[in-house]
Each structure stands twice: as C-alpha cells, then as structure tokens.
Amino acid sequence: MEFYNSKESAEVVGPYSHCVKAGNTYYICGQVPFHPVNGDVIGTSIKEQTRQTLHNLKSVLDSAGLDISHIAKTTVFLASMDDFAGFNEVYAEFMGDHRPARLCLGAGEIVAGCLLEMDAIAYKE
C-alpha cells in the first residue's frame, strides 16, 4: 500500500492518511470544509462549504496523481437533508460530465459543526 497526504487540504489530525492506494484503487478519507492552513471552517452556507470540501478533495486527488475523472464513487454525509439541493448544485458543477456512483445521506452531527463530509474511492490503471 501507498499513503498520500496533501499540504493543500486540511491537515490530518489523527492516525489516518488523506489517501491510501491499494492496488489500482485509492481510498480518500472524509473531507470537510476546513481551511488547509488554519483549520477554520470555511463558509456558513451549504454551497460555500461544499465548494471548500470539493477543493480539499481535489487537493488530495492531486497529491496522489489523480483527477476528478478517476473518482468511481463518493459518499456524502449531510448534517441536514434540507441542504441536498444546494449541495447537489455545487457537486454537479464540480463533476462536470463525470458521473461517479454516489451515496448521499443525512448524518445529523458532523465534526466542528460542518454541514457536510465527503469521502471518495478512485481508480487508476
């Protein structure tokens, strides 16, 4: 296995890595809307927090030599399903024509009062 950490994403604060490569599959840990330098939550709306979360996800992909087209599946945890439409709008813009499989569910409380957390599984030949 190989392990990757991005300096452009929120710092790892526990015993885990941003990304683990096992064979041709990459497992990207949960990303939240933390600022990569100071760790503050970025934004108060679901759209702002989704943009920052996706920025952090992209940074992790970059650190492993991947891009959005390598994402096979995402899992999204929303503090409230009332935020689904706003989240989905930003997510669709970010993904463009790429359509990975996705699970999106209401999770209730998320770390530091964030409105969402998202992980991903990527694949590269």
C-alpha positions in Angstrom: 0.0 0.0 0.0 1.0 3.6 -0.5 -0.1 6.6 1.6 -0.6 10.2 0.4 -1.2 13.4 2.3 -1.9 16.8 0.7 -0.5 20.0 2.1 -3.3 21.8 0.2 -6.1 20.1 2.1 -6.9 20.3 5.8 -4.2 18.7 8.0 -4.6 15.2 9.1 -5.5 15.3 12.8 -5.5 11.6 13.7 -3.9 8.3 12.9 -5.0 8.1 9.3 -3.9 9.3 5.8 -5.7 11.5 3.3 -5.4 8.8 0.7 -4.4 5.1 0.7 -3.6 3.3 -2.6 -4.3 -0.5 -2.6 -3.6 -1.9 -6.0 -5.3 0.4 -8.5 -7.9 1.6 -6.0 -7.5 4.8 -4.0 -9.5 5.4 -0.8 -9.8 9.1 0.1 -10.7 9.9 3.7 -13.6 12.1 4.6 -13.1 15.7 3.6 -14.8 18.6 5.3 -14.7 22.4 4.6 -11.7 23.2 6.7 -9.2 25.8 5.6 -5.9 24.0 4.7 -3.7 26.4 6.7 -5.6 27.4 9.8 -8.2 24.7 10.0 -11.2 27.1 10.3 -14.5 26.0 8.8 -14.9 27.9 5.5 -18.4 29.3 4.8 -21.7 29.2 6.6 -23.9 28.0 3.7 -24.1 24.5 2.2 -22.8 25.9 -1.1 -19.8 27.6 0.4 -18.9 24.5 2.5 -19.4 22.2 -0.5 -17.0 24.2 -2.6 -14.3 24.1 0.1 -14.9 20.4 0.7 -14.5 19.7 -3.0 -11.4 21.9 -3.2 -9.9 19.8 -0.4 -11.0 16.6 -2.2 -9.3 17.8 -5.4 -6.1 18.6 -3.4 -6.0 15.0 -2.1 -6.6 13.7 -5.6 -3.7 15.9 -6.9 -1.3 14.6 -4.2 -1.9 11.0 -5.5 -1.6 11.9 -9.2 -5.3 11.7 -9.8 -8.0 14.0 -11.1 -11.8 14.1 -10.9 -12.1 11.6 -13.8 -10.6 8.9 -11.6 -13.4 9.1 -8.9 -15.5 5.9 -9.1 -17.7 6.6 -6.0 -18.4 9.3 -3.4 -20.1 9.0 -0.1 -21.7 12.3 1.2 -22.9 12.9 4.7 -25.1 16.0 5.1 -26.0 17.4 8.5 -29.4 18.0 7.1 -31.1 16.7 4.0 -32.7 20.1 3.7 -29.3 21.1 2.2 -29.4 18.5 -0.5 -30.4 20.8 -3.4 -27.7 23.3 -2.7 -25.1 20.6 -2.2 -26.1 18.8 -5.4 -25.9 22.1 -7.5 -22.3 22.7 -6.5 -21.4 19.0 -6.8 -22.8 18.8 -10.3 -20.7 21.9 -11.3 -17.6 20.3 -9.9 -18.1 16.9 -11.5 -19.0 18.4 -14.9 -19.8 15.4 -17.2 -18.2 12.9 -14.9 -20.9 10.9 -13.0 -19.4 8.6 -10.3 -21.6 6.4 -8.2 -22.8 8.2 -5.1 -24.4 7.6 -1.7 -25.8 10.7 0.0 -27.4 10.6 3.4 -28.5 12.7 6.3 -26.0 12.1 9.1 -27.0 14.6 11.7 -24.0 16.0 13.6 -20.7 16.3 11.7 -17.3 17.3 13.1 -16.9 21.0 14.1 -20.5 21.8 13.2 -19.8 21.3 9.4 -22.7 20.9 7.1 -21.2 18.0 5.2 -18.4 15.5 4.9 -17.5 13.5 1.8 -15.1 10.7 1.0 -14.3 9.1 -2.3 -13.0 5.9 -3.9 -10.9 6.4 -7.1 -9.5 4.0 -9.6 -6.5 4.4 -12.0 -5.0 1.8 -14.3 
